[in-house]
Amino acid sequence: MKGISAFVAAALLGGAAAAPPEPPTNVIEKRAAPTVTITTGSVVGSSRLVTEAFNGIPFALPPVGNLRLRPPVKLTSSFGTYDATGIAAACPQFLADSDDSGFLSQVLTTVTNLPLFQKALKISEDCLSVSVIRPIGTKAGDKLPVLYWIFGGGFEVSGCFCSMAPCQDRSH
């Protein structure tokens, strides 16, 4: 309504009415995907506001079959061009306490072990990967600080958790 009244007012006052503003365009600036070449292939990442992300880059063979529960086997063959734009797979883990005999705990354990739930959370045994996030414009040889996080594991252990002294009472 304001636009129409401004147009009418300009016409009545004898001034030339300004052309209506152009509608906004849906053009989105798209940068080329950041790509890095490493010894095992090329890794294509994604650009964010001020960073570039390369998610789920494999560093070892999937721990399946005869490699299950064994030390990781270094990836030596080329993987060609790897799409690292998605979310990295999460390793299988306990999502609910399976030792609890309560009804709710049993339901949670059953639901979280369903293949559909595992797929929705992107849980896979093929999870030996690393994700790298760096500032946009990083070049080879740049001296950047490195922050890394190594997950301590998700095994459930029952027993003694004493701090400094040997544990005598195993009931806690």
C-alpha positions as CSV (number, residue, x, y, z in Angstrom):
1,M,0.0,0.0,0.0
2,K,2.9,2.4,0.8
3,G,4.3,1.8,-2.7
4,I,1.1,2.7,-4.4
5,S,0.5,5.9,-2.3
6,A,4.1,7.0,-3.0
7,F,3.5,6.5,-6.7
8,V,0.2,8.4,-6.6
9,A,1.7,11.2,-4.6
10,A,4.6,11.6,-7.0
11,A,2.2,11.7,-10.0
12,L,0.0,14.3,-8.3
13,L,2.9,16.5,-7.4
14,G,4.1,16.5,-10.9
15,G,7.3,14.7,-10.2
16,A,8.3,11.7,-12.3
17,A,7.5,8.5,-10.6
18,A,10.5,6.4,-9.9
19,A,10.5,3.0,-11.6
20,P,9.4,0.2,-9.3
21,P,12.3,-1.6,-7.7
22,E,13.5,-4.7,-9.5
23,P,12.5,-8.0,-7.8
24,P,15.3,-9.7,-5.9
25,T,17.1,-12.4,-7.9
26,N,17.7,-15.9,-6.6
27,V,21.3,-15.9,-7.8
28,I,23.6,-17.5,-5.2
29,E,27.3,-17.0,-5.4
30,K,28.8,-20.4,-5.7
31,R,32.5,-21.0,-5.2
32,A,34.4,-23.9,-6.7
33,A,34.5,-26.8,-4.3
34,P,37.9,-26.9,-2.4
35,T,39.9,-29.9,-3.6
36,V,43.1,-31.3,-2.1
37,T,45.4,-33.9,-3.5
38,I,46.9,-36.4,-1.1
39,T,48.8,-39.6,-1.7
40,T,45.7,-41.8,-1.9
41,G,43.7,-39.5,-4.2
42,S,41.8,-36.2,-4.5
43,V,39.5,-35.0,-1.8
44,V,36.7,-32.7,-2.6
45,G,35.3,-30.7,0.3
46,S,32.8,-28.0,0.9
47,S,33.1,-24.2,1.6
48,R,31.4,-22.6,4.5
49,L,31.4,-18.9,5.6
50,V,35.1,-18.7,6.6
51,T,36.2,-22.4,6.5
52,E,36.6,-25.3,4.2
53,A,35.6,-28.8,5.4
54,F,36.7,-32.2,4.3
55,N,34.7,-34.8,6.2
56,G,35.2,-38.5,6.6
57,I,38.5,-38.9,4.7
58,P,39.4,-42.7,5.1
59,F,42.8,-43.4,6.6
60,A,42.4,-47.2,6.9
61,L,40.6,-50.2,5.4
62,P,37.1,-50.7,6.8
63,P,37.3,-52.9,9.9
64,V,34.9,-55.6,8.6
65,G,35.2,-59.3,8.0
66,N,38.6,-60.6,9.0
67,L,39.8,-57.1,9.9
68,R,37.1,-56.7,12.6
69,L,38.5,-56.2,16.1
70,R,42.0,-56.0,14.7
71,P,44.4,-53.0,14.6
72,P,43.7,-50.6,11.7
73,V,45.3,-51.5,8.3
74,K,46.6,-48.4,6.6
75,L,44.9,-47.4,3.3
76,T,47.6,-47.8,0.6
77,S,45.6,-48.0,-2.6
78,S,44.2,-44.9,-4.3
79,F,40.5,-44.1,-3.8
80,G,40.5,-41.7,-6.8
81,T,38.3,-38.7,-6.1
82,Y,36.7,-38.8,-2.7
83,D,33.5,-36.7,-2.0
84,A,34.1,-35.3,1.6
85,T,31.2,-33.0,1.5
86,G,28.8,-35.1,3.6
87,I,28.8,-36.1,7.3
88,A,31.4,-38.6,8.3
89,A,30.1,-42.0,9.5
90,A,29.9,-42.6,13.2
91,C,31.4,-45.8,14.6
92,P,28.9,-48.3,16.2
93,Q,28.5,-47.5,19.9
94,F,26.1,-48.2,22.8
95,L,23.3,-45.7,22.7
96,A,21.5,-47.2,25.7
97,D,22.6,-49.2,28.7
98,S,21.9,-52.8,27.7
99,D,22.5,-54.1,31.3
100,D,19.5,-52.3,32.7
101,S,16.5,-54.6,32.9
102,G,13.9,-51.8,32.9
103,F,11.2,-51.7,30.2
104,L,12.3,-48.3,28.8
105,S,15.9,-49.3,28.6
106,Q,15.0,-52.5,26.7
107,V,12.8,-50.5,24.3
108,L,15.7,-48.0,23.7
109,T,18.2,-50.8,23.1
110,T,15.9,-52.5,20.6
111,V,15.0,-49.3,18.7
112,T,18.6,-48.0,18.5
113,N,19.8,-51.4,17.1
114,L,17.3,-51.3,14.2
115,P,18.9,-50.9,10.8
116,L,16.7,-47.9,10.0
117,F,17.8,-46.0,13.1
118,Q,21.5,-46.9,12.5
119,K,21.2,-45.6,8.9
120,A,19.5,-42.4,10.0
121,L,22.3,-41.7,12.4
122,K,24.9,-42.8,9.7
123,I,26.4,-45.4,12.0
124,S,28.7,-47.7,10.1
125,E,31.7,-50.1,10.8
126,D,33.4,-48.2,8.0
127,C,34.2,-45.3,10.2
128,L,38.0,-45.1,10.3
129,S,38.2,-41.6,8.9
130,V,39.4,-38.1,9.7
131,S,37.7,-34.8,9.2
132,V,39.7,-31.6,8.5
133,I,38.5,-28.0,8.8
134,R,40.7,-25.2,7.7
135,P,40.4,-21.5,7.0
136,I,39.4,-20.5,3.5
137,G,42.5,-19.6,1.4
138,T,44.9,-22.0,3.1
139,K,47.8,-22.9,0.9
140,A,50.3,-25.7,1.1
141,G,53.1,-24.8,3.6
142,D,50.9,-22.4,5.7
143,K,51.8,-22.7,9.3
144,L,48.5,-23.2,11.1
145,P,47.8,-24.4,14.6
146,V,46.4,-27.9,14.8
147,L,43.7,-29.0,17.1
148,Y,42.8,-32.7,17.2
149,W,40.5,-34.8,19.3
150,I,40.8,-38.5,19.8
151,F,37.7,-40.1,21.2
152,G,38.5,-42.2,24.2
153,G,36.1,-45.1,23.3
154,G,32.7,-46.2,24.1
155,F,33.2,-49.6,25.7
156,E,31.1,-50.2,28.7
157,V,33.2,-51.4,31.6
158,S,31.9,-52.6,34.9
159,G,34.2,-52.7,37.9
160,C,36.3,-50.4,40.0
161,F,37.0,-46.8,39.1
162,C,39.3,-45.6,41.9
163,S,41.4,-42.6,41.3
164,M,44.9,-43.1,42.8
165,A,45.0,-46.0,45.2
166,P,44.4,-49.6,44.3
167,C,40.7,-50.5,44.6
168,Q,39.7,-52.8,47.4
169,D,36.0,-52.6,47.3
170,R,34.7,-53.7,43.9
171,S,31.1,-52.9,44.6
172,H,31.3,-49.3,43.1
